[in-house]
Amino acid sequence: MLKNIKNIFTITIFVIFVVFIIKYYFSDKNILYMNKSRSSYTLSDGINLPILENDTNNIIIYNND
């Protein structure tokens, strides 16, 4: 009997935890925060990043032993 109560309590706590996580993740406050954070990654400021040359040609040295 005590084991069943313990299992029900554990499952209940787990379900409550998951519900609160999902509720926070889809909240308007979190969505606005994520959008503000993501907008800082855009290159709309006119920044031109340099294009690096490919220096990976012939980097594998085969041993013919």
DSSP file (Angstrom, degrees, kcal/mol; ACC not computed):
  #  RESIDUE AA STRUCTURE BP1 BP2  ACC     N-H-->O    O-->H-N    N-H-->O    O-->H-N    TCO  KAPPA ALPHA  PHI   PSI    X-CA   Y-CA   Z-CA
    1    1 A M     >        0   0    0      0, 0.0     4,-2.0     0, 0.0     5,-0.2   0.000 360.0 360.0 360.0 -45.4    0.0    0.0    0.0
    2    2 A L  H  >  +     0   0    0      1,-0.2     4,-2.2     2,-0.2     5,-0.1   0.858 360.0  54.9 -64.8 -34.9    2.8    2.4    0.9
    3    3 A K  H  > S+     0   0    0      2,-0.2     4,-2.3     1,-0.2    -1,-0.2   0.892 106.9  50.4 -65.9 -39.7    4.6    1.6   -2.3
    4    4 A N  H  > S+     0   0    0      2,-0.2     4,-2.6     1,-0.2    -2,-0.2   0.909 110.4  49.0 -64.6 -42.2    1.5    2.5   -4.4
    5    5 A I  H  X S+     0   0    0     -4,-2.0     4,-2.4     1,-0.2    -2,-0.2   0.902 111.0  50.8 -63.5 -41.0    1.2    5.8   -2.6
    6    6 A K  H  X S+     0   0    0     -4,-2.2     4,-2.3     2,-0.2    -2,-0.2   0.909 111.5  47.5 -63.6 -42.5    4.8    6.5   -3.2
    7    7 A N  H  X S+     0   0    0     -4,-2.3     4,-2.6     2,-0.2     5,-0.2   0.916 112.2  48.8 -66.1 -43.4    4.5    5.7   -6.9
    8    8 A I  H  X S+     0   0    0     -4,-2.6     4,-2.4     1,-0.2    -2,-0.2   0.912 112.1  49.5 -62.5 -42.4    1.4    7.8   -7.3
    9    9 A F  H  X S+     0   0    0     -4,-2.4     4,-2.5    -5,-0.2    -2,-0.2   0.916 111.9  48.5 -62.2 -44.2    3.1   10.7   -5.5
   10   10 A T  H  X S+     0   0    0     -4,-2.3     4,-2.2     2,-0.2    -2,-0.2   0.917 113.0  46.7 -63.9 -44.4    6.2   10.4   -7.8
   11   11 A I  H  X S+     0   0    0     -4,-2.6     4,-2.6     2,-0.2    -1,-0.2   0.897 112.1  51.5 -65.5 -40.1    4.1   10.3  -11.0
   12   12 A T  H  X S+     0   0    0     -4,-2.4     4,-2.5    -5,-0.2    -2,-0.2   0.926 110.3  47.9 -62.8 -45.5    2.1   13.3   -9.8
   13   13 A I  H  X S+     0   0    0     -4,-2.5     4,-2.3     2,-0.2    -1,-0.2   0.910 112.5  49.9 -61.7 -42.2    5.2   15.3   -9.1
   14   14 A F  H  X S+     0   0    0     -4,-2.2     4,-2.5     2,-0.2    -2,-0.2   0.927 111.2  47.8 -63.0 -45.6    6.7   14.4  -12.4
   15   15 A V  H  X S+     0   0    0     -4,-2.6     4,-2.5     1,-0.2    -2,-0.2   0.911 111.9  49.8 -63.8 -42.5    3.5   15.3  -14.3
   16   16 A I  H  X S+     0   0    0     -4,-2.5     4,-2.3     2,-0.2    -1,-0.2   0.908 110.4  51.1 -61.8 -41.7    3.2   18.7  -12.4
   17   17 A F  H  X S+     0   0    0     -4,-2.3     4,-2.1     2,-0.2    -2,-0.2   0.930 111.4  46.7 -60.5 -47.2    6.9   19.4  -13.3
   18   18 A V  H  X S+     0   0    0     -4,-2.5     4,-2.5     1,-0.2     5,-0.2   0.895 111.0  52.4 -64.5 -40.4    6.3   18.7  -17.0
   19   19 A V  H  X S+     0   0    0     -4,-2.5     4,-2.7     1,-0.2    -1,-0.2   0.919 110.3  47.7 -62.9 -43.8    3.2   20.8  -17.1
   20   20 A F  H  X S+     0   0    0     -4,-2.3     4,-2.3     2,-0.2    -1,-0.2   0.884 111.3  51.0 -65.5 -37.8    5.0   23.8  -15.5
   21   21 A I  H  X S+     0   0    0     -4,-2.1     4,-2.6     2,-0.2    -2,-0.2   0.946 113.6  44.1 -62.7 -48.2    7.9   23.4  -18.0
   22   22 A I  H  X S+     0   0    0     -4,-2.5     4,-2.1     1,-0.2    -2,-0.2   0.904 112.3  52.8 -64.2 -41.4    5.5   23.3  -21.0
   23   23 A K  H  < S+     0   0    0     -4,-2.7    -1,-0.2    -5,-0.2    -2,-0.2   0.907 113.2  43.5 -62.3 -41.7    3.5   26.2  -19.6
   24   24 A Y  H >< S+     0   0    0     -4,-2.3     3,-1.3     1,-0.2     6,-0.3   0.914 111.0  54.6 -68.8 -42.3    6.6   28.4  -19.2
   25   25 A Y  H 3< S+     0   0    0     -4,-2.6    -2,-0.2     1,-0.3    -1,-0.2   0.880 114.7  39.1 -61.4 -39.6    8.1   27.4  -22.6
   26   26 A F  T 3< S+     0   0    0     -4,-2.1    -1,-0.3    -5,-0.2    -2,-0.2   0.271  90.2 121.1 -95.3  11.3    4.9   28.4  -24.4
   27   27 A S  S <> S-     0   0    0     -3,-1.3     4,-2.2    -4,-0.1     5,-0.2  -0.381  71.8-121.9 -73.2 154.7    4.2   31.5  -22.3
   28   28 A D  H  > S+     0   0    0      1,-0.2     4,-2.5     2,-0.2     5,-0.2   0.867 111.2  56.5 -63.8 -37.0    4.1   34.9  -24.1
   29   29 A K  H  > S+     0   0    0      1,-0.2     4,-1.9     2,-0.2    -1,-0.2   0.919 110.0  43.8 -62.4 -44.2    6.9   36.3  -21.9
   30   30 A N  H  > S+     0   0    0     -6,-0.3     4,-2.6     2,-0.2    -1,-0.2   0.884 111.9  52.9 -70.3 -38.3    9.3   33.5  -22.9
   31   31 A I  H  X S+     0   0    0     -4,-2.2     4,-2.3     2,-0.2    -2,-0.2   0.912 110.2  48.0 -64.1 -41.6    8.4   33.7  -26.6
   32   32 A L  H  X S+     0   0    0     -4,-2.5     4,-2.3     2,-0.2    -1,-0.2   0.908 111.9  50.3 -63.4 -41.2    9.1   37.5  -26.5
   33   33 A Y  H  X S+     0   0    0     -4,-1.9     4,-2.3    -5,-0.2    -2,-0.2   0.919 111.2  48.2 -63.0 -43.9   12.4   36.9  -24.8
   34   34 A M  H  X S+     0   0    0     -4,-2.6     4,-2.5     1,-0.2    -1,-0.2   0.903 111.3  50.3 -65.0 -40.3   13.4   34.2  -27.3
   35   35 A N  H  X S+     0   0    0     -4,-2.3     4,-1.8     2,-0.2    -1,-0.2   0.897 111.2  48.3 -65.8 -39.6   12.4   36.5  -30.3
   36   36 A K  H  X S+     0   0    0     -4,-2.3     4,-0.8     2,-0.2    -1,-0.2   0.905 112.9  48.8 -64.8 -40.2   14.5   39.4  -28.9
   37   37 A S  H >< S+     0   0    0     -4,-2.3     3,-0.6     1,-0.2     4,-0.2   0.904 112.5  47.5 -66.4 -41.5   17.4   37.1  -28.3
   38   38 A R  H >< S+     0   0    0     -4,-2.5     3,-1.4     1,-0.2     4,-0.3   0.813 103.2  62.4 -70.3 -30.1   17.2   35.7  -31.8
   39   39 A S  H >< S+     0   0    0     -4,-1.8     3,-0.9     1,-0.3    -1,-0.2   0.740  92.4  65.2 -70.8 -19.9   16.9   39.1  -33.4
   40   40 A S  T << S+     0   0    0     -4,-0.8    -1,-0.3    -3,-0.6    -2,-0.2   0.649  94.6  61.5 -74.3 -12.9   20.3   40.0  -32.1
   41   41 A Y  T <  S+     0   0    0     -3,-1.4    -1,-0.2    -4,-0.2    -2,-0.2   0.582  81.0 103.6 -88.2 -10.3   21.9   37.3  -34.4
   42   42 A T    <   -     0   0    0     -3,-0.9     3,-0.3    -4,-0.3    -3,-0.0  -0.354  69.1-137.7 -74.1 154.6   20.7   38.9  -37.6
   43   43 A L    >   +     0   0    0      1,-0.2     3,-0.9     2,-0.1     4,-0.2  -0.199  63.9 123.3-102.7  40.1   23.1   40.7  -39.9
   44   44 A S  T 3   +     0   0    0      1,-0.2    -1,-0.2     2,-0.1    -2,-0.0   0.477  52.3  83.1 -81.2  -0.1   20.8   43.5  -40.7
   45   45 A D  T 3  S-     0   0    0     -3,-0.3    -1,-0.2     2,-0.1     3,-0.1   0.419 111.9-105.2 -82.9   2.9   23.2   46.1  -39.4
   46   46 A G    <   +     0   0    0     -3,-0.9     2,-0.5     1,-0.3    -2,-0.1   0.688  66.6 156.4  83.0  18.2   25.1   46.1  -42.7
   47   47 A I        -     0   0    0     -4,-0.2     2,-0.7     1,-0.0    -1,-0.3  -0.669  29.5-155.1 -81.1 126.0   28.0   44.2  -41.3
   48   48 A N        -     0   0    0     -2,-0.5    -1,-0.0    -3,-0.1     0, 0.0  -0.903   6.6-151.2-103.8 116.1   29.9   42.3  -44.0
   49   49 A L        -     0   0    0     -2,-0.7     2,-0.1     1,-0.1    -2,-0.0  -0.642  23.4-111.3 -83.7 141.5   31.7   39.3  -42.8
   50   50 A P        -     0   0    0      0, 0.0     2,-0.6     0, 0.0    -1,-0.1  -0.433  24.2-125.4 -72.0 147.4   34.9   38.3  -44.7
   51   51 A I        -     0   0    0     -2,-0.1     2,-0.2     1,-0.0     0, 0.0  -0.839  26.8-139.8 -93.3 121.0   34.8   35.1  -46.7
   52   52 A L        -     0   0    0     -2,-0.6     2,-0.1     1,-0.1     3,-0.0  -0.524  16.5-113.1 -83.3 147.5   37.6   32.9  -45.7
   53   53 A E        -     0   0    0     -2,-0.2     2,-0.6     1,-0.1    -1,-0.1  -0.453  30.8-108.3 -76.4 151.2   39.6   30.9  -48.2
   54   54 A N        +     0   0    0     -2,-0.1     3,-0.2     1,-0.1    -1,-0.1  -0.714  39.9 170.8 -80.1 117.3   39.4   27.1  -48.2
   55   55 A D        +     0   0    0     -2,-0.6    -1,-0.1     1,-0.1    -2,-0.0  -0.003  51.1  96.0-116.0  28.4   42.7   25.7  -46.9
   56   56 A T    >   +     0   0    0      2,-0.0     3,-0.8     3,-0.0     2,-0.3   0.211  48.9 125.1-104.1  15.5   41.7   22.1  -46.6
   57   57 A N  T 3  S-     0   0    0      1,-0.2     0, 0.0    -3,-0.2     0, 0.0  -0.580  82.1  -1.9 -76.6 135.9   43.0   20.9  -49.9
   58   58 A N  T 3  S+     0   0    0     -2,-0.3    -1,-0.2     1,-0.1    -2,-0.0   0.874  83.2 137.3  55.9  45.4   45.5   17.9  -49.7
   59   59 A I    <   +     0   0    0     -3,-0.8     2,-0.6     2,-0.0    -2,-0.1   0.621  47.2  85.9 -94.4 -13.0   45.4   17.7  -46.0
   60   60 A I        -     0   0    0     -4,-0.2     2,-0.6     2,-0.0    -2,-0.0  -0.792  63.3-162.0 -91.0 122.4   45.3   13.9  -46.0
   61   61 A I        -     0   0    0     -2,-0.6     2,-0.4     2,-0.0    -2,-0.0  -0.912   9.5-147.9-105.3 116.9   48.6   12.2  -46.2
   62   62 A Y        -     0   0    0     -2,-0.6     2,-0.6     2,-0.0    -2,-0.0  -0.678   5.8-141.0 -88.0 135.7   48.4    8.6  -47.3
   63   63 A N        -     0   0    0     -2,-0.4    -1,-0.0     1,-0.1    -2,-0.0  -0.862   9.7-165.1 -97.3 120.4   51.1    6.3  -46.0
   64   64 A N              0   0    0     -2,-0.6    -1,-0.1     1,-0.2    -2,-0.0  -0.124 360.0 360.0 -97.1  36.4   52.2    3.8  -48.6
   65   65 A D              0   0    0     -2,-0.0    -1,-0.2     0, 0.0    -2,-0.0   0.482 360.0 360.0 -78.6 360.0   53.9    1.3  -46.3
